[in-house]
Every structure is written in C-alpha cells, then in structure tokens.
Amino acid sequence: MIRGFKASVFYFLYNVLWFLICIPFLLMLLWRYRHYDHHRTRFWERLSIYKSPPKECVVWVHVASVGEAMGCMSLLAALKKKYGSEQLFVTTTTPSGESIVRQYLGDNVCHAYLPFDFVFFMRRFLAKIKPKVLLIFETEVWPSMVNSCYENKIDTILINARMSEKSKGRYDRFSYFFRQIFNRLTFVVAQSSNDAGRLQSLGANNITVLGSIKLDVTLNEKIISTSKKLRLNWQSAYGQKSITRKILLAASTHNGEEEIVLKAYRDIKKYHPEALLLLVPRHPERFGQVERLCVKEKFVVVKRSAGETVSSQTDIVLIDTMGELLMLLGTSDVVIMGGTFVDNGGHNFLEPAIWGVPIVSGRSYYNFSGVAQGLMNVEALMPVDTPEELSLQIKILLENDKLRVTKGNAAKQYIQGQQGSLKKLLSIIEPYLDT
C-alpha cells in the first residue's frame, strides 16, 4: 500500500513537472527549428492540438527518431501492406524521424509528433485516434502514455525491447513507480534473454524473446543500384586508374566524435592520400558545426545536400541529408560506427553488416551489446580505444583486400543467420490487431 501511494504521488509530481516545462520546452524546439517552416508549423502537435483532426486507426506505432524509424521500417512496411496507410498511425519525437517515415512509407502515411507526456495531452490524443493497439519500439516507455492506454483498455506492446544494465540502474532509482508502469504493458517482445530478465525485474510480465527485427533489414534493387553507381562515381573522380580509391564512412557521429575521426583520418591520409571520408553526423542541427570543424582542420569538404562535385581534391563528403545512410553504407570499404567513442551506447551495427562491410568502433556499445558481441565473435567488428588505434586498424584493413573482404563476408553471414524475427513478431501481435 505504501509503495502504491508513493507511486501515485510520484506520478502526480511527474505530471506537474511536465505541465511546468512543456511551454519552455516548446519554445526551445521552436528556436531550434526556426529555419524549418514545416516543423515549426506543427509544433502544436506536442500539445495534442492539430490543424485537422488525426484519423482514427487500428494500430499506433511509436518510434523515437532516425535509428528507431529505420530499425522498425520492415515492420511498418508489413503493417502498411496489411492494414493500409489509413489504419496505421506513426508518431515520432523528432523531425528527422518523421522524414525517414515519410521517405519509406510515403507522404500519405498518418503521422504526428508524440505529445509531451502530460496526462491531459495523452488522453486527448488517444480520444482522437482511438487505436486498438500501441506498439512501442525498443525503449520509448513514457509513463503517461502507458497509463493512458491502460485506462482506455488499449493493448500496449513493447516490441524489439532492449534494456541495458545502465538504463535499468536509472529506472531502479524509482522502482516503486516504474514497476507499476512496466506492469501495465500488455506484452513485451525482448531482443535477448538478458533484456528480458532486466525488464522482468522492473515489473514487466508476459515477456518473450525473439531477437531483433533490425536483423531483418533487406536491400532492394534500387538501393543496391544507387549505391554502386555512387561508389563508381566517387572512385572515378580520383582520376588515377592505377589507384582504387578507398572510401571510409563514419556513421551517426556525436559531438566529440568527429574530432577523433578526423585525427585518425589525417593519419590515414599520409599512407592513403586517395582515401575519401563520408562523414554522417547523427543530428541534423549539428551539420553546420561539423562542416566548420572540417574546414578548420584544413580538409576540403563538399556537402551532399548541395550536390557539389566530388573531385580528386575532395577529402570529406559531409552527409547533411536524411534517410540515405543505408544506401551510402554500400559505397564504403570500412565503416566507423559513431555513438561508440562517447558514452552513448552505440548505434545500429546491422546495416553496415548486411552490406558485408567490416566495422571499427569505440567501446561504448551497450545498447547493442548482443549484436556487437556476435560480430566480434566472427571478427567482423573491431573495437578500439584511441584515434591512433582507430587509424591503425583502418590502415590494416585498407592494405589487405583479402582480409577486408573476409571480415565483411563474416559480418553479412552472421546477420543472415540471425534473421527471421519479423515473421515471428507479426504472428504474436496479429491477434491483438485483429480482435
């Protein structure tokens, strides 16, 4: 009884806090996206206020941002095929997440920004879309969202769920509150037994382990063709037929990581002056900052968004576009995975692996520990600690074509051997959707 009372008090205070910060938070977002008319005009959706009422749907899927949207795309495509765009409603928390959803599912997909997690906003949102089921991808468990669905008898399923030991530690600080939230999830589909155990200790019930649906990523002919053409164009731009230009791709980098990558790249250029670096910052608002850093370090930079020509003098292609990462990974000889050289827990190792490209990373990959360990076991992922180790590992790969191909093939075979989770997931959630 005492724990229940403490949870109720905490939930009340949680909503009071959201009430106090929602307007300042909205103003902060308005400033951040002041140059983007489309995003700015839709900010009222954060308060569940809409120009035109959202349509009712069968299934509501929430993905946070770019990585989650890409990882969930195979499921979203399957749901769209079965239920149609009109019955599928997708929410994201970021504009970049929205851009990925629209790029892959089309402009007619029903989309809104997730309202701030104040109970009044959530209840009003649910009253408008009236879903049968909410599918939450990976870790986006918002208390008022889950409670409001529970109150409205809407089944809430956490899919592709993961829970690192570090994240569990944060939840444990308020376990009396979060146990009640996780207990109100209808079903949990976890990526691994370790994830399942941590989620169960937090109060989740009805848990099954299926692996990651991100492993079910596929490459269609259009993506493969576009990637091959771009790779050939960039290689031929070097102008020396006797030298095959090597392409490095630094994927989803965070603040502080570009400096590490550029330091390693400068060293690599001493031995491989033909090497071209594709630099892909994780967050769009940092594109300008990263460009200035590259120029400051005396590199010749072209921006992907501007359609600028890559020449023999080009050092870096700054990828300041959205939704192209999967295609661009296929142009590379070696991938440097961002989010691993700072304490961020890593990003999706699966996409470079499915292309058969070897991966070098830092040591922070706790959000993808299972996949990372699997790739390390087949020697397709090589973690390093310093810029010097990073450049050394890449030089070894660039100077030994056979080794590079062997490691890349090992990555691809590992991923292909792990696929099949999507079909199993659909069989689990279909009974909830068809009732």
Secondary structure as UniProt FT lines:
FT   HELIX           2..32
FT   TURN            33..35
FT   HELIX           37..41
FT   HELIX           43..47
FT   STRAND          59..62
FT   HELIX           66..71
FT   HELIX           73..83
FT   HELIX           85..87
FT   STRAND          88..92
FT   HELIX           95..105
FT   TURN            107..108
FT   STRAND          110..113
FT   HELIX           119..129
FT   STRAND          133..137
FT   TURN            138..139
FT   HELIX           143..151
FT   TURN            152..153
FT   STRAND          155..161
FT   HELIX           165..172
FT   TURN            173..174
FT   HELIX           175..183
FT   STRAND          187..190
FT   HELIX           193..201
FT   TURN            202..203
FT   STRAND          207..209
FT   HELIX           213..216
FT   HELIX           221..236
FT   TURN            237..238
FT   TURN            241..242
FT   STRAND          247..253
FT   TURN            255..256
FT   HELIX           257..271
FT   TURN            273..274
FT   STRAND          276..281
FT   HELIX           284..286
FT   HELIX           287..296
FT   TURN            297..298
FT   STRAND          301..303
FT   HELIX           304..306
FT   TURN            312..313
FT   STRAND          316..318
FT   HELIX           325..329
FT   TURN            330..331
FT   STRAND          334..337
FT   TURN            338..344
FT   HELIX           350..354
FT   TURN            355..356
FT   STRAND          359..361
FT   HELIX           366..368
FT   HELIX           369..377
FT   TURN            378..379
FT   STRAND          381..383
FT   HELIX           387..398
FT   HELIX           401..418
FT   HELIX           421..433
//
